[in-house]
Amino acid sequence: MSKHREVKERLRTLDEISGIMAAMKNLALLETRKLAVFLGTQRRAVSSIEAATQDFLSFFPPSVMPSTTLQHVWIIIGSERGFCGDFNESLVQALNAVEPQENTLLLAIGNKLETKLQEDERIAAFIEGHSVVEEVKMTLLRLTEAINKLPYAGSINAIYYDDATDEIRRRQLLPLATPTKKPTDSHPPQLNLQPAEFLSQLTDQYLYAVLHEVFYSAFMVENRMRQAHMDKAIQRLEKEESELRLRYNRLRQEEITEEIEIIMLSAEALSDADETHT
């Protein structure tokens, strides 16, 4: 194969790669637009539950379990797919920066994060992640099943990317935060359930809502980083493609020049041969 054909084949490959990356970038953009709608709704739901929780706990403070019996669960929300920069590497660094605690268990979300935490003895389960926002509910279902298999969890915490700052956040999800201010109402809220039963159901509802929020937030940042990563990769490909096209043109011109020279030499040879015969 001539050099210019090799370059032409390389250009064709780069075009295919560029098309794939452009498709991945567009998919990430589509996901961020869907997530923008979901996140606003979810945050309002979480805020409403937190307000009701503060009102309730102001009058019905929860009992405290002995700390020696508690498990501290950390949920690390990574990515199922790659091409999102140092998304997962930074999460591992944030996890390692957490002050060590006894009875700590880790639940790692996403295939890419799993490959980086294989040797961590605190891992209780690796959980398959999601590639599109519609799959978040299935990820949460798998996470809930994993949590239910653990010993009693005194605290459930999350390490994830916060889309408001694009930075990693460490957040305690449970137990519910106790009020820091005195209640504004003089009388406790009227309940149709016993306080303990109400608190149990409120806790389940809050965990369900806040997990949706943190997963949507993390997935938003993941797709933003994937867009940025694809932009840089496409720019590098375009630069390489431009250089290859210049090289291809030079090689083609050289081959054309060689072909012309061969033709002219052949014509001269034939002319000389004719003159000899005559």
N, C-alpha and C positions, 0 to 999 in steps of 0.2 A: 504493500500500500504506500502511495506517495505521501510526502510530508503534508501537502495541503489537504489531502483526503483525511489524514489522521486528525488534523486540526478541525476540519469540517465535522467529523464524527464527535469530537470533543465539544464543539459548539452545539450540536444537536442534543447531547447529553445535558449540557448546562441549561438549555432551554427547557428540557423536561423537568429538571430539578427546580428551576425557577418557577415553573407552573405549579408544582406541588407545594412549594413554600408559599406562593401567593394564595393558594387555596386554604392552607393552614392558617394564614394570617386573616383571611376573610372569615373563616369559621370562628376564630378567636374574637374577632370584632362582633360577630353576631351574638356570641355568648355574652359579651359584656353588655350589649344592649338589652338582652333579656334579663340579665342579672340586675341591671339598674332599676328595673320595675319591681322585681322580687324583693330586693334589699330594702327599698323604702317601705313597702308594706310590712315586711317582717320586723323591721326595727320599731315600727309603730306598735305592732302586736307585743313585742317584748317590753317596750316601755309601759304599756298598759298593765301587763302582768306584774312588772316590778313595782308599779305604783300601788296596785292592790296588795302585793306582798308586804310592802312597807306598812300599809294601813293595818293589815292583819297582825303582823309580828309586833307592832307597837303595843298591842293588848294581849297577845297570846305568844310570848317568847317560847322558842323550842327548847326542849331538853338537850343537854350536852352529853354525848357519848364519851366514855373514857378513851383517851388518845391512843392507848396501847392496843386497842382493838380495831383501829381504823386502817384502811388502805387508802393511799393517796394515788388516784388515777390521773394520769396525764394523757390527753388525746393530742397527738401531733398530726396536723392536717397537711399532708404533702400532696403530690400530684401523681396521677395514674400515667400520664404521658410526659414525654420529655420536651425538649426545645423550648424551655422557659427559663433559660439562664441559670443562675445560682439559687433558684427557688428552694430546692430541697437541701442543698448544702448549708444555706443560711439557717434553715430550721434546725438542722442537727447542731450547729454551733450554738443556737439559742437554747436548745435542750441541754447541752453540756454546761451552759452557764448557769443553769438553775441550781440553787443550793441543794446538795444531796439530802434526802429525807429517808428515814426508815419506812419499810412497807410501801415502797413506791412501785407502781405498775404502769407500763406504757402500752398504749394502743396506737399503732402507727397506721395512718391512712395513706394508701397509694403505693403502687408498685415501685415507683422510682425511689420513694423513701425507704421501702423495705430493703432494697439492695444496700443501703447505707447503714442500716441498724441491725444487720444480721447477728453481729457479735455482742449486742447489748443484752446482758442477762436480765434486765428489768422488763423486757418485752413480754407482755401477756398474750398479744395477738397481733398479727398483721391482717389488715382489712383491705379488701379490694376497693379502689376508689372509683371515680366517675370521670367520664370524658366529655359529657354534655350536661347542662343544668337539669335536664329531665331525669337524669340518673341519680341525682343527689338523694332522693327519697330512698332508693335502694341501698345506697351507701349508709344512710342513717339507720335503716333497718338492720343491716349487718352489724353496725356499731352497737345498736341497742341489744342485740343478741349476745354480743361479746361482753358488754357490761353486765348483763344479767347472769353471766356465768362466773363473774368474779365474786370474791368474798365481799362482805359489807364495805362499801366505799364511804369513807368519812368525808372525802372531798373529791370532786371531779373538776379537773382543770383542763384548759386548752392552750396549746401553742399554735398560733396561726397568723396569717397575714391579715392585717386590718386594712380594708380598702380605703378608709378615710385618710390614712397616712402613708399607705404602701409600706409600712414597717411591721415587723413581727411583734405580736402582742402576747403576753402571758396573762391569762384571764381565769379567775376562779368562777366556775359555773354553779357548783353546789359545794357546801350548803348555801341556802339563800342568805343574802346579806342581811344582817340585823340592823334595825334603824339606828341612826346616830343622833336623831333629834326627837324631842318629845312630840307626841301626837297632837295634831291641831284640833281634833275632835275630842269632846269630853266623854263620849260614850263609845264603847266598842262596837264594831260592825255586827249586824244581825246575821246569824248563820243558820242554815237549814241542816247542817251537818255538825257532828262533834268536831271541835278544833283540831284534834289529832288526825281525823279522817280528812278534813278539809285541807290541812297542811300537806298531807300525803298526795292528794289529787292535784293541789296547786303546784307542788314540786314536780310532779310528772309533766304537767302542762307547761311549766316554765322550761324544764330541760328540753322538751320537744321543740319549743319555740326558739330558744336561744341557740340550740345546735343548728337549726336551719340558718339562723343569722350568721353564725361564725363560719359555716360551710359555704354559704353564698359569698361572704366577704372574702374568704381565702380563694375561692374559685375565680372571683373577679380579678384579684391581683395576679393569680396564675395566668389568666388570659391576657391581661395587660402586659405582663412580662413576656408572654409568648409572642404577642404582636411586636414588641420592641426587638425581641430576638430575631424574628423573621425579617423585620425591616433591615437590620444590620446584615443579616445573611444575604438578603436579596441585593443590597447595595454592593456587597463584596462580589457576588456573582456577576452583577452588571459590569463592574470594573474589570473582572477577569474576562468576561465575554467581549468587552470592548477591545482589550489588548489582544485577545485571540483573533478577533476579526481583522485587526490591523496586520497581524502576523499572517493570517490566511490570505489576505489580499497581496501581501508582499510575495509569499510563496507562489501564489497563482501567477502573478506577474512574471516572476522568474521562470516558471515553467513555460508560460506562453512565449517569453523571449527565447528560451532554449528551443522550443518547437519551431519558431520563426527562423532561427539560425540554422536548424537542421534542414528545413525546407529550402532555404536559400543555398546552403551548401549542396544539397541534392540537385537543385536546379542548375548550379554552376557545373557540377560534375556531368550532368546530362548534356549541357551545352558544349563542354569540352569534348565529350565523347562524340557528339554529332560532328563537330569540326574536324576531328581526327578521321572519321569515316569519309567525310567529303574531301 
